[in-house]
Amino acid sequence: MLVAAWGLRQGRRAALVLAVLTLVMSAVSPLVALANGRLRIDPWVDGSGAEYVLWALASVVIPLVLAAALVVARRRFPVRATRRATRTFAVIVGLAFVAIGSGFFVTEELGRRAFDREISVLDMLGLTLRRFFPPSYTTPGASGFPHHGVALFAYQWVGVLFWAIVIAAILWLYRRVQRPDAEDDSLYRELLRRGSDTLGFLGTWEGNRHWSSADRQSAIAYRLVGDVALAVGDPLTPPGGRTEALRAFTDFCVEHGWTPAFYSIHSDTADDLRDLGWRQIPVGVETVMDLPGLTFAGKAWQKVRQPMTRAEREGYTAVWTRWHELTVSQVSQVIAIDEEWVADRALPEMGFTLGSLDELRDRDVRLLLAVGPDDRIEAVTSWMPSWTDGELTGWTLDFMRRRTDGPNGMMEFLIAKAALQLQSEGATVLSLSGAPLADDPDEPADGDPGPLRALLRWLAEVLEPAYGFASLFRFKGKFRPRYRPLSLAYRDPLQLPAIGAAVGRAYLPDASRREIVALARAAWEGRR
């Protein structure tokens, strides 16, 4: 019953079948026990017979009513196992029954001397079958039983062993869930061009799945990590359709037995989810530059203007291109710069909301290269588009790499040149992307951040030596951005451990346990 209850909580159809069978068996069992004399009900002295009514109500009626209620509500348990998993489950249970039953039969035949009477082979076969059923289903005194030795041990534990295997197989079956076929991203890209926020293009990356509404007017990109569906960024919806899309996506996740969570969402989406009863915690900050009127003039822009003018004076140029337009020499240089950057890290390259070389190959992504007088590429940046009402209005910085032996100020040079060029093309927003695990400098620090927020802060400290999130966030502050907090939204605090683990695995899918432990130990020693 506990195994069935666990599965029912997750909407498993296998748990529904198990629960109905268990409840019906629990209602029939006392009737069988009463019929074969293994159960006795003592009448009360008042002679009213109320004890029989209460016994029937508690032992028979309530289980049958619960079973009937589950059958009526069967559509609320739609999460089915795959056909292959179902066949495997049946084979495991069948083989376990045959193997354990055969082993018990042979053991008892060899230990006949332990029995209190002589029994025939037919009686031994009946005894073997009865060991797989509750005692109330067997007739007392129908055959003998062993009193000592291995035969007694097998007699007592064969049923326990079989049902332990069945329970383990059921729990395994719960994990083998039918998943919807992954859709191509054509609809998602189409809706992106209709209108998207600055981080919407993250949903096109490899590893993400896409949910779309029945009318195909709304879409959400999500990454499935175990049983957690991490929605990436804000949903793509028509005006006024966001709340309904959030609700429909949640229902979609529940129907498939997944835990939904929304990661790196902006305040508008977070507010809508709060109205639906969700909770949220901050997980980062996006830095955004508003391009209209931007000139880099004045003392406040000195830290940006000086590297830009110095690079121009020394003959460096900012070259716009796309991956498929690069020459063979340029491709090899970009790959070498990236490999140099990755080799300098204690952990593998991160993913999820942090792009790599794979994301540069998208034809919608623009590259801006810092090229020296000798045609050597010193730094590389990539820019993802965003649209408003069908018009291309913004770009978001993703990939940032530079040579370790190159001149300083290359990133300031590229970002400043990108801002001026994109401004002249009519763009209004330039996002420097989100800083994972960063705190909004415009907001006071939490006095009591809560367990998951505290864990994320610790994770930021652990990853800082390898990835420099804090230093990168401070670097982006040179561009006097406007800060947009990013949140993680969740429904139930009990789901936070699974969500936190899913976020970690999404960012570091290739990191080994040894690498993570070594990095955590180094961070701990550094704090000491």
N, C-alpha and C positions, 0 to 999 in steps of 0.2 A: 504493500500500500504506500509506503514511503517513496519507493522508486516510482510508482505511478504518479504520486502527488508532485514529485520533482519534475517529471515530464509534462504533466498538465500545466504547471506554472509556465513552462516554456512553449506551450501550445502544440506539443507533439501529438500526432495522430496515433503513434504506437502506444503512447501513455494512455490515451483514451481507451484503446482496445484492452490494454492491461488492466486499467482501473475497472472497466465494466466487468471483465471476467473475474477479477478478484472480489469485487463486491457481490456478484452473483454467487460465487463459491462460498463467500463468508456467510451468505444467507442460507445456502443449502446445507452447509456443513453442520450447523447445530440441529437441523431437522434429521439429517442422517444419523448424527450421534444420538439423538433422542430415540430414533427408530431401532437402532441396534443395541440400545441399552447402555451406551457409554456415557450418557448424560441423564441425570435425574434431577427433577424439580420438586422440591419439598413444598407441599401446599401450606398456605397460611392457616392459622388456627380459626380465623373467622369464616372459613369455608366459602368465601366469595369467588375464589378462582382468579383474583386480580393478579396473582403472581404469574399465571400463564399469559395473561394479556400483556403485562409488562415485558416478560421474556420474549414474546413474539414480536412486540414493537421494537425492542432494542436489538434483538439478534437477527430478525428476518425482515421486518417491514422497512426500517431505516436504510439498510444496505440496498434493498431493491429500489426504494425511492431515489436514492442517490444514483444508482445505475441508470434508472430511467431518465433522470435529469441530465446526466451526461450524454445519453443518446439523443435527447431532444436538442441539446446544445452542441452537438458534434461539429457544427460548422465553425465553432470558435476555436477549434484545434486543427488548423489546416496544415501544420508543418509536417510534411511526410518525409520519410527516409527514401533514399534512392532504391530502385528495384534491385540493383546489384547488392546493396547492403542488406536488403530484406532477404534475398536468397542466401547470402552469407550467414545471416543470423539463423535462418532455418537449418542450414547445414551444420552450424556449430552446435545448436541445441540437439539436433538429431544424432550427430556423432557422439556428443557427450552422453546422451541417453543410452546409446548402444554400448559405448565403451565402458561406462560406469556400471550399467546393468550386467554386462557380461563379466566384468571383473568381480562384481558382488556375487554373481551366481557361482563362478569358479571358486571363489574364496569360501563360500558357505558349503559347497560340495566337499572341498578338502577339509573343512572343519566340522564335519557332521558330528563328531564326538562331543562337541560343545553344546549340542541341542539337548533339550529335556525329553525328547521323544524321537522315535523313528519317523522320518518324513520321506515321502516319495519325490521323484523328480518333478512331477506335476505340482506337488505342494511347494517345492523349492522355487519353481517358476512363478507361482502365485505370490510367494513371499517376496521375490525380487521385484515384481511389479508394484506391490503394495508399499515398498519402501520409498517410492517416489510420490506418494500421496499423503495428505494429512492423516493422523491417526484416527480422526473421527470417521473417515471413509472406509476404514478396515473393520472387520468383524473380530471382536476379541475371542481368542481361543481357537481361531480358524486353523492355525498351525503352530508349531513350536517356535522357539526362538533360542539363539545361543546364549550361554550363561558366562562364558569366559573366553579369553584368548583373542586371536585376530578376528575370528568370526564375530564376536561380540562388538569389537571396535568397528568393523565394517557395517554391522547391523545398525549401529547408532549414528554413523557419520556419512553413510552413502547418500542419504537424502539431502543432508546439509551441503555436501560437495556439489551435487547436481544443481541445486537451486542457487548456490553461489555462482556457478558458471552461468546460469540463466540470467541472473541479475547483472553480472558483468557484461554479458552479451547485450542486454537491453540498454545499459548505459552507453555502450559502444554504439548501438543503433541510434540512440538519441543524437549522436554527433555526426551521423551521416545523413545530412539533410539535402533534399533536392534544392538546387539553386537555380534561379532563373538564368536563361541564356544571356550572356553579355551582349548588349546592343552595341552597334558601332556608334561612333561619336558624331555622325553626320547631323542628327537633329540637334545635339547639344551645340555644335558649332553654328548651326543655323540660328539658334536662339541667342547665342553669344553676340552675333552680329546685329540682332534686333536691339539688344541692350544688356549691358553687363557691368558689374563693378570692377574695380581695379584688379581683384584677385580671381576673377571668373575664369581666366584662361588656364589656371592651374588644373581645372577639371578635365582638360584635354590630355593630360599626361598619361603615359603608360602606367597600368596598374589600377587606374580608376574605372569604375563602372558608372553607368548612367541610368537614372530612373527618370521616366517621363510620365506626365499625367495622361489621363484617358483622352483628353482633347488635344494632346501634343502641344500645348501652349506653355507648359512649365517643365523644367528639368532640374535635376539635382545630381551633381557628381559625388560619388562616394567611394571610399576604399574599404573593402571587406577584409578585416583582420580577425581571424578566428570567427567568433560570433558577434563581433562589434562592427557595425556599419558606420564608419567615420565620414560624414558628409563634409566635403571640402569647400569652404567658402560659402558665399550667399547663394540662395537658389535663383535660378533664372525664371522669372515669372512676368506676366503682363501686369500693368498697374492694378493694384487691388487684389491680386491673386496669390500673394505670398503666404498668407495665413492658411488658405486652403491647401496649397502645395505642401506646406510643412506638415499639416495634419495628414494628408494623403501619404506622404513619404513615411511618416511614422507608422501608419497602419500597414504599409507595404513591408516595412522591416519586421513588425510584430508578426505578420502572417508567415514570415519565413524564419521566425525564431531568432531574430537578430536583435541586438541592443543598439538602438539608434543614438547617435551623438553628432553634434554639429561643431566642427572645428574651424577656427580662424574666421568667425563671422563678425560682421560689423554691428554697430549698435541697433540699427533698424531691425535686422533679423533677430537680434537678441531680445529686443522689446516684444516682438510678436511672439516669440517662444515663451517669454515670461508670462504673457497674457494667457498662454495655453497651459500654464502650470509648470513650465520648465525652470531649471536653475542654471546659473552660469558662473564661471570663474574666468578671470583674465589669463590669457596664455601668450600674449605678445602685443606688439604695437606696430602699426604700419606708419611709415613716414611718407608724407605726400607733399609735393610741391605744386602750387597753383601757378600756372605759366603766364596767364595774362598780366602784362605789365612788368614781367621779370627782366631785369637789366644787369644784375650783379654789380651795381654801382654802390658806392658808399663804403664806409669803414666796416660795416657789419659783414660784408661779403669779401673782406680782404683775404681770408684763409682759402677761399675758393678762387678768387680772381688771380692771385699771385701764381699758384701752380699752373693755371691755364695759360697765362701770358708767358711764363717761363718756358713751358713746353712748346708753344708756338714759336717763340724766339729761337729755340734750339732745333727747329725744323721738324717737330713731330706734327702729324696730321691725324685727324679723326676720320676714319673711312667707314661709311655705311655700306653694308652688304648683307647677304643672306648665305646660309650654309651651302646651298647648292651652287652659289656663285663663286665660292672660294676656289682658288687654284690649288693644285696638289701641294705646292710649297706652303701655302697659307694653312691648309688643313693640317699638315704635319706640325707646323709651329703651334697651332692652337692646341692640338692633342698633347704636344710636349709640355706646354705651359700648364695644362690641366693635370697631367701626370706628375709634374713637379710639385704642384700644390697638394695633390692627394698623398704623395709619398711623404710629405712633411707632417701628416696627421697621424695620431695614434690609433684612430679608428677608421673604418671604411667610410667612403663618401656617403653623406646622408641623402635622404630622399624625401618623399611625401610632399612638402611644400618648398623644398629646396632643389632647384634644378641642377642637372648635370649635362654632360655633352649630348646625351640622347635627346634632351629637350631642345637643343640648338638646331636640330635637323628639321624641325617643323617649318614649313614654308611661310607661315604667318609670322614667324619670329624674325626680328631684325637683329643684326649684329653690328656693334660699333667697335672698331679696332683702333688702338693707338699704334701707329706705324711710324718708325723712325726714318731718318734720311737714308739709311742703308736698306730700307724695305723690311727691316726686322720688326715683327709684331712684339710689342712690349706689354700690352694688356688687352683683355677681351671683355666685353660686356654684351649681354643679350637683353632684348626688350620685347615684352609681350603686349599685344594690343588689347584695347577695350573700347566698347562702342556705347553711344547714347542715341536712342531713336534712329538706329541704322547708320549713324555717322561715326567715323573713327575719331574719337575725342581724347584718348589717353593712351599712355604706354607705361608699362611696369617693368622695372629693373629686376632681373633674375640672376643670371650667371655673371660672376665677377672673378676674374683671374688675372694675375700679373706675374711677370718674371721676378723671382726673388733677387736677381742681380741687376734688375732694371732700375732706371731713375725713379726717384720719389715723385709723388704728385700725379701719377698717371691716372688714377681713378678719379681724382678731382677734375682733371682735364677732360676725361671722357664724359662724366656726368654733366659737367657744365656745358660742353659742346652739344650733348644730346638735348639738354633743356632748351638751348637757344635754337637749334635746328628744328626740333619738334614744335616749338612755339611758332616758328615761321611757317610751318606746315598746317597750322590751325589747331593743334592739340591744346587742350586746356588743363590737363592734369598729367603730372609726371609722378608716378609712385616709385619710391625707392624700395618697395616691397616691405613685407613684414619682418620684424625681428623676433624670432621665436623666443619665448620664455623671458621677454623683456618686460619691464614695468613702465607704465605711462609716466613720464616725468611731470606731467601736469596734474597727476592725481596723487593724494597722500598715500603712503605705504600702509598696507593692512596691519592693524595691530595684532589680530589673530587671523592669519591667512587661511586656516583650515588645512586638513591633512593633505589633500591633493595639491593645493596651491603650494604648500610647504615642500611637497615632493618635487614639484616642477621647479621651484627655486633651487632646491638641492641639485636637481638634474642640470640646471643651467650652470651651476658652479662646477659640476663634474665635467661638462662638455666645454667649458670656457677655455681650458688649456689647448684643446684640440681644434676648436672651431672659432673661438674668439667672438661669440655673439655680442658680448657687452662692448668690446672695443669697436666692432662693426656698427653697433647702434650709436655709439658716441661719434664715430666718423660721419654717419649720416646727419647728425645734428649740425654739422657745418653748413648744411644747405637750408637752414632755417625752415624746416618742414612744419607742416601741421600734423599733429599726432592723432591717429585713429586707433583706439583700442580694439583688440581682437579677443574674442571670447570662445570658450568651450561651453556648449550648452548640453545639459543632461537632464534626464527625467527623475531618476531615483538615486539618492546617495549610495545605496547598496550596490549600484552598478559602477561606481567610481574606480574600484580596483581593476576591474576588467577593462574599463575605458583607458585608464592610465597605462596599463600594460600594452594595450593596442596602439596607443600613441607612440610609445617607446619603440615598439616593433615596426611601426610604419616609418619612423625616422631612421631606424638602424636595422633594416631587415637582414643585412649580411654580417652584422657584428657577432662574433662568437662570445660565449660567456666569459672566456678567459680574457678577452680584450676589454669587456665591460668591467669585470672585476678589477683588472689591473688599473684601468683609468679611474675607477672609484677609489681605489686604494691610494693612488697618487694624489687625487683631489683631497682626500681626507688628511694625508700627511702634509699637504700644502697648507691646509687650514690650521693644523697644529703648529 
